[in-house]
Amino acid sequence: MSLSLQALARQLEQAIRDSEPFRELKQAYEDIRRDEAAYRMFANFRDIQLRLHEKQMRGAAILPDEIEQAQKAMALVQQNAKLARLMALEQQMSMALAEVQHIAMKPLEELHRSMMEGD
């Protein structure tokens, strides 16, 4: 990567860290870390997600009882106000980063489109 692109990427990283949505997300994580019950629920939910993702990446079948366990863990997480807030904030941050990626990919998309229009 060219130095100017690296510098811009570092500026973007810092802008993300300085943004209000990121600060809110960071605070939500800290709130959960201080709440033992919420933290255990979060850790359990994350472990279930990771196990299912690993199985999926290996091409292994996900069993119905594993799906049920994940659904139950998700329902518990959504009932906890701190965890529900965290998930909403993560979704907002994810959408913002997807928009950044969409903007960053525009030059390549335009290049591909111009190549196909040339046919």
Backbone as CSV, one residue per row, in Angstrom:
resi,resn,N_x,N_y,N_z,CA_x,CA_y,CA_z,C_x,C_y,C_z
1,MET,0.851,-1.171,0.000,0.000,0.000,0.000,0.893,1.229,0.000
2,SER,0.519,2.209,-0.782,1.342,3.410,-0.830,1.283,4.140,0.505
3,LEU,2.309,4.916,0.764,2.391,5.629,2.036,1.228,6.581,2.229
4,SER,0.783,7.227,1.149,-0.332,8.171,1.299,-1.623,7.434,1.647
5,LEU,-1.842,6.246,1.073,-3.025,5.469,1.427,-2.941,4.981,2.870
6,GLN,-1.741,4.578,3.293,-1.559,4.154,4.681,-1.838,5.306,5.641
7,ALA,-1.361,6.487,5.294,-1.583,7.656,6.153,-3.075,7.975,6.229
8,LEU,-3.755,7.895,5.108,-5.199,8.145,5.114,-5.941,7.075,5.921
9,ALA,-5.491,5.835,5.810,-6.121,4.761,6.577,-5.929,4.995,8.075
10,ARG,-4.754,5.461,8.459,-4.508,5.764,9.878,-5.373,6.935,10.342
11,GLN,-5.551,7.927,9.468,-6.430,9.051,9.806,-7.863,8.578,9.968
12,LEU,-8.289,7.673,9.104,-9.632,7.115,9.210,-9.778,6.331,10.512
13,GLU,-8.765,5.541,10.835,-8.800,4.797,12.098,-8.979,5.753,13.278
14,GLN,-8.213,6.825,13.293,-8.310,7.782,14.392,-9.671,8.474,14.394
15,ALA,-10.189,8.791,13.217,-11.512,9.426,13.140,-12.584,8.493,13.696
16,ILE,-12.454,7.208,13.419,-13.407,6.225,13.961,-13.291,6.196,15.478
17,ARG,-12.066,6.121,15.986,-11.859,6.094,17.444,-12.405,7.360,18.118
18,ASP,-12.327,8.484,17.447,-12.777,9.759,18.010,-14.275,10.000,17.819
19,SER,-14.921,9.153,17.036,-16.338,9.389,16.728,-17.237,9.092,17.928
20,GLU,-18.350,9.784,17.981,-19.323,9.572,19.055,-19.860,8.142,19.054
21,PRO,-20.229,7.572,17.898,-20.720,6.180,17.922,-19.705,5.200,18.505
22,PHE,-18.420,5.380,18.205,-17.401,4.485,18.754,-17.255,4.688,20.258
23,ARG,-17.272,5.949,20.698,-17.157,6.212,22.140,-18.341,5.611,22.892
24,GLU,-19.530,5.698,22.314,-20.709,5.095,22.942,-20.577,3.579,23.008
25,LEU,-20.079,2.974,21.936,-19.886,1.524,21.908,-18.852,1.102,22.947
26,LYS,-17.780,1.842,23.035,-16.743,1.537,24.016,-17.307,1.632,25.436
27,GLN,-18.129,2.631,25.694,-18.745,2.785,27.012,-19.691,1.622,27.296
28,ALA,-20.421,1.166,26.271,-21.327,0.026,26.454,-20.550,-1.226,26.826
29,TYR,-19.402,-1.440,26.208,-18.551,-2.579,26.577,-18.070,-2.458,28.015
30,GLU,-17.676,-1.265,28.397,-17.211,-1.061,29.773,-18.340,-1.303,30.772
31,ASP,-19.557,-0.872,30.438,-20.709,-1.103,31.315,-20.950,-2.596,31.519
32,ILE,-20.803,-3.353,30.459,-21.017,-4.802,30.553,-19.887,-5.459,31.337
33,ARG,-18.690,-5.004,31.136,-17.549,-5.561,31.857,-17.717,-5.390,33.372
34,ARG,-18.378,-4.308,33.788,-18.576,-4.044,35.226,-19.802,-4.769,35.795
35,ASP,-20.632,-5.338,34.932,-21.845,-6.035,35.378,-21.605,-7.536,35.210
36,GLU,-21.359,-8.226,36.312,-20.953,-9.631,36.254,-21.962,-10.510,35.513
37,ALA,-23.254,-10.334,35.804,-24.280,-11.158,35.159,-24.332,-10.885,33.655
38,ALA,-24.301,-9.622,33.281,-24.339,-9.261,31.858,-23.079,-9.775,31.158
39,TYR,-21.930,-9.685,31.835,-20.683,-10.140,31.238,-20.713,-11.648,30.988
40,ARG,-21.226,-12.410,31.955,-21.316,-13.867,31.768,-22.234,-14.203,30.602
41,MET,-23.376,-13.501,30.529,-24.308,-13.738,29.433,-23.646,-13.425,28.086
42,PHE,-22.937,-12.299,28.046,-22.249,-11.877,26.830,-21.183,-12.896,26.432
43,ALA,-20.387,-13.349,27.400,-19.324,-14.312,27.119,-19.912,-15.622,26.605
44,ASN,-20.999,-16.070,27.214,-21.651,-17.302,26.776,-22.170,-17.152,25.338
45,PHE,-22.836,-16.060,25.070,-23.375,-15.812,23.736,-22.246,-15.760,22.701
46,ARG,-21.176,-15.083,23.042,-20.032,-14.965,22.126,-19.398,-16.332,21.871
47,ASP,-19.265,-17.156,22.918,-18.703,-18.499,22.760,-19.557,-19.342,21.814
48,ILE,-20.867,-19.262,21.976,-21.776,-20.008,21.106,-21.615,-19.538,19.669
49,GLN,-21.580,-18.226,19.464,-21.406,-17.677,18.120,-20.098,-18.148,17.489
50,LEU,-19.027,-18.102,18.249,-17.716,-18.512,17.726,-17.694,-19.990,17.350
51,ARG,-18.276,-20.828,18.210,-18.320,-22.264,17.902,-19.104,-22.516,16.614
52,LEU,-20.250,-21.870,16.474,-21.052,-22.062,15.260,-20.327,-21.536,14.031
53,HIS,-19.662,-20.402,14.174,-18.921,-19.835,13.046,-17.774,-20.761,12.634
54,GLU,-17.071,-21.325,13.610,-15.972,-22.244,13.304,-16.490,-23.477,12.575
55,LYS,-17.616,-24.012,13.039,-18.206,-25.179,12.368,-18.585,-24.821,10.932
56,GLN,-19.188,-23.661,10.784,-19.607,-23.215,9.460,-18.401,-23.073,8.530
57,MET,-17.305,-22.524,9.033,-16.102,-22.322,8.222,-15.466,-23.655,7.829
58,ARG,-15.624,-24.673,8.678,-15.090,-26.000,8.362,-16.033,-26.780,7.449
59,GLY,-17.227,-26.244,7.234,-18.205,-26.937,6.418,-18.960,-28.015,7.184
60,ALA,-18.853,-27.986,8.509,-19.540,-28.970,9.345,-21.002,-28.570,9.522
61,ALA,-21.834,-29.558,9.679,-23.260,-29.307,9.872,-23.509,-28.721,11.258
62,ILE,-24.394,-27.754,11.293,-24.828,-27.187,12.570,-26.103,-27.914,12.955
63,LEU,-26.064,-28.531,14.123,-27.154,-29.373,14.573,-28.331,-28.544,15.087
64,PRO,-29.540,-29.097,14.993,-30.728,-28.367,15.467,-30.626,-27.928,16.933
65,ASP,-30.024,-28.757,17.788,-29.913,-28.355,19.197,-28.929,-27.195,19.369
66,GLU,-27.944,-27.095,18.488,-27.018,-25.961,18.534,-27.726,-24.679,18.103
67,ILE,-28.576,-24.788,17.111,-29.356,-23.632,16.668,-30.295,-23.185,17.789
68,GLU,-30.930,-24.150,18.432,-31.837,-23.828,19.536,-31.082,-23.159,20.684
69,GLN,-29.890,-23.675,20.999,-29.076,-23.090,22.063,-28.715,-21.644,21.710
70,ALA,-28.355,-21.401,20.462,-27.999,-20.049,20.028,-29.211,-19.120,20.110
71,GLN,-30.375,-19.616,19.720,-31.582,-18.803,19.779,-31.950,-18.456,21.222
72,LYS,-31.800,-19.414,22.125,-32.087,-19.156,23.538,-31.108,-18.128,24.106
73,ALA,-29.840,-18.270,23.759,-28.834,-17.316,24.243,-29.128,-15.922,23.701
74,MET,-29.540,-15.833,22.440,-29.879,-14.546,21.837,-31.082,-13.926,22.543
75,ALA,-32.078,-14.728,22.852,-33.263,-14.217,23.549,-32.878,-13.669,24.924
76,LEU,-31.998,-14.360,25.632,-31.533,-13.876,26.939,-30.777,-12.555,26.810
77,VAL,-29.911,-12.497,25.818,-29.127,-11.286,25.585,-30.052,-10.104,25.296
78,GLN,-31.069,-10.330,24.490,-31.976,-9.240,24.117,-32.826,-8.766,25.288
79,GLN,-32.994,-9.604,26.298,-33.784,-9.215,27.468,-32.977,-8.338,28.435
80,ASN,-31.665,-8.350,28.316,-30.810,-7.544,29.175,-30.612,-6.182,28.508
81,ALA,-31.013,-5.115,29.200,-30.972,-3.770,28.607,-29.566,-3.370,28.170
82,LYS,-28.561,-3.691,28.988,-27.183,-3.312,28.645,-26.710,-4.059,27.397
83,LEU,-27.039,-5.342,27.327,-26.623,-6.134,26.163,-27.405,-5.740,24.917
84,ALA,-28.679,-5.443,25.072,-29.485,-5.003,23.927,-28.928,-3.687,23.384
85,ARG,-28.536,-2.792,24.289,-27.942,-1.508,23.864,-26.627,-1.758,23.131
86,LEU,-25.802,-2.653,23.681,-24.532,-2.976,23.040,-24.761,-3.497,21.621
87,MET,-25.702,-4.406,21.475,-25.967,-4.978,20.154,-26.458,-3.915,19.180
88,ALA,-27.307,-3.003,19.654,-27.792,-1.927,18.789,-26.647,-1.008,18.371
89,LEU,-25.771,-0.687,19.309,-24.623,0.166,18.999,-23.651,-0.530,18.049
90,GLU,-23.449,-1.833,18.242,-22.582,-2.585,17.317,-23.176,-2.575,15.915
91,GLN,-24.481,-2.718,15.812,-25.150,-2.702,14.508,-24.970,-1.337,13.834
92,GLN,-25.118,-0.264,14.608,-24.929,1.080,14.057,-23.497,1.265,13.556
93,MET,-22.531,0.808,14.351,-21.127,0.942,13.954,-20.843,0.108,12.715
94,SER,-21.399,-1.070,12.667,-21.217,-1.944,11.514,-21.775,-1.298,10.246
95,MET,-22.940,-0.680,10.358,-23.542,-0.016,9.197,-22.691,1.175,8.753
96,ALA,-22.147,1.920,9.698,-21.290,3.055,9.361,-20.022,2.580,8.643
97,LEU,-19.426,1.503,9.145,-18.214,0.974,8.505,-18.521,0.381,7.134
98,ALA,-19.695,-0.211,6.966,-20.088,-0.723,5.655,-20.220,0.426,4.661
99,GLU,-20.735,1.551,5.116,-20.846,2.728,4.245,-19.466,3.254,3.871
100,VAL,-18.535,3.255,4.826,-17.160,3.679,4.540,-16.549,2.750,3.494
101,GLN,-16.762,1.450,3.667,-16.232,0.488,2.700,-16.854,0.717,1.318
102,HIS,-18.134,0.977,1.280,-18.820,1.229,0.007,-18.199,2.439,-0.697
103,ILE,-17.954,3.486,0.060,-17.345,4.691,-0.508,-15.932,4.383,-1.002
104,ALA,-15.150,3.660,-0.205,-13.769,3.346,-0.574,-13.695,2.466,-1.815
105,MET,-14.707,1.644,-2.048,-14.701,0.723,-3.187,-15.211,1.363,-4.479
106,LYS,-15.738,2.579,-4.405,-16.292,3.232,-5.603,-15.317,3.288,-6.781
107,PRO,-14.045,3.640,-6.577,-13.135,3.684,-7.733,-13.031,2.335,-8.454
108,LEU,-12.976,1.235,-7.689,-12.889,-0.081,-8.320,-14.189,-0.435,-9.032
109,GLU,-15.310,-0.128,-8.395,-16.604,-0.398,-9.023,-16.741,0.364,-10.341
110,GLU,-16.317,1.629,-10.336,-16.385,2.435,-11.551,-15.457,1.883,-12.624
111,LEU,-14.292,1.426,-12.209,-13.340,0.838,-13.149,-13.919,-0.430,-13.772
112,HIS,-14.505,-1.283,-12.947,-15.124,-2.510,-13.460,-16.282,-2.191,-14.387
113,ARG,-17.101,-1.236,-13.990,-18.252,-0.855,-14.816,-17.786,-0.305,-16.174
114,SER,-16.731,0.519,-16.165,-16.235,1.086,-17.430,-15.682,-0.028,-18.314
115,MET,-15.090,-1.044,-17.716,-14.556,-2.177,-18.486,-15.701,-2.935,-19.158
116,MET,-16.788,-3.140,-18.422,-17.928,-3.893,-18.969,-18.682,-3.076,-20.009
117,GLU,-18.715,-1.762,-19.856,-19.406,-0.900,-20.816,-18.621,-0.818,-22.114
118,GLY,-17.338,-1.121,-22.058,-16.497,-1.046,-23.237,-16.730,-2.198,-24.199
119,ASP,-17.476,-3.237,-23.748,-17.734,-4.403,-24.608,-18.652,-4.086,-25.750
